[in-house]
Amino acid sequence: MIPLGVMLFVVMIVANSITGGMLLLRYQGETQGTLAGSADKNLNKITTNRSDIFLEDVKLFAEYPGMGVGVGASAFLRDDYKAMRPT
């Protein structure tokens, strides 16, 4: 486990240096808007709105606790994300 952790750390450092530091900024939730001060940094910026999708899926699972909604069906049952359905 330790060699794997060290290897991942080194890969992250090299990848960050290749991108000029932009990779680390992205994982910190910094965008052009947050860096310029025109947008607030929040959980949705950090997760690119995936946190809202996760919370919708948790609500759906609470409605259908036994078996859930089925593989891939949550995209069709989400209230707030009906426009983001896979085609």
C-alpha positions in Angstrom: 0.0 0.0 0.0 2.8 2.4 0.8 4.5 2.1 -2.6 1.2 2.6 -4.3 0.5 5.7 -2.3 4.0 7.1 -3.0 3.6 6.3 -6.7 0.2 8.1 -6.9 1.7 11.1 -5.0 4.5 11.3 -7.5 2.2 11.0 -10.5 0.0 13.8 -9.1 3.0 16.0 -8.7 4.3 15.3 -12.2 0.8 15.8 -13.7 0.3 19.0 -11.8 3.7 20.4 -13.1 2.8 19.4 -16.7 -0.5 21.4 -16.5 1.2 24.4 -14.9 -0.6 23.9 -11.6 -4.1 23.9 -13.1 -4.8 20.3 -12.2 -4.4 21.0 -8.4 -6.5 24.1 -8.8 -9.3 22.1 -10.4 -9.3 19.6 -7.6 -9.6 22.5 -5.2 -12.7 23.7 -6.9 -11.0 26.8 -8.4 -12.3 27.9 -11.8 -11.8 31.0 -13.9 -14.8 32.5 -12.2 -13.7 31.8 -8.6 -10.2 33.0 -9.3 -11.5 36.3 -10.8 -13.9 36.7 -7.9 -17.1 36.6 -10.0 -18.2 33.2 -8.7 -18.4 31.6 -5.3 -16.6 28.4 -4.5 -19.0 25.8 -3.2 -19.5 22.0 -3.2 -21.1 22.1 -6.7 -18.0 23.9 -8.1 -15.7 21.3 -6.6 -17.8 18.3 -7.8 -19.1 19.9 -11.0 -22.7 19.5 -9.9 -22.3 15.8 -9.2 -23.1 16.4 -5.5 -26.7 17.4 -6.5 -27.0 14.3 -8.6 -25.8 12.2 -5.7 -28.3 13.8 -3.4 -31.1 13.2 -5.9 -30.1 9.5 -6.1 -30.1 9.2 -2.3 -33.7 10.5 -2.3 -34.7 8.1 -5.0 -33.1 5.2 -3.0 -35.1 6.3 0.1 -38.3 6.1 -2.0 -37.4 2.7 -3.3 -35.3 1.1 -0.5 -35.8 -2.5 -1.3 -34.3 -2.9 -4.8 -33.6 0.8 -5.7 -34.9 2.1 -9.0 -32.9 -0.2 -11.3 -29.7 0.1 -13.3 -29.7 3.4 -15.1 -33.3 4.3 -14.3 -32.4 7.1 -11.9 -31.6 9.4 -14.8 -35.2 9.2 -15.9 -36.6 9.7 -12.3 -34.6 12.6 -11.1 -36.8 15.8 -10.9 -34.1 18.4 -11.2 -31.9 16.7 -13.8 -34.4 15.4 -16.5 -32.5 17.4 -19.1 -29.3 15.5 -18.3 -30.6 12.1 -19.4 -28.3 9.9 -21.3 -29.2 9.4 -24.9 
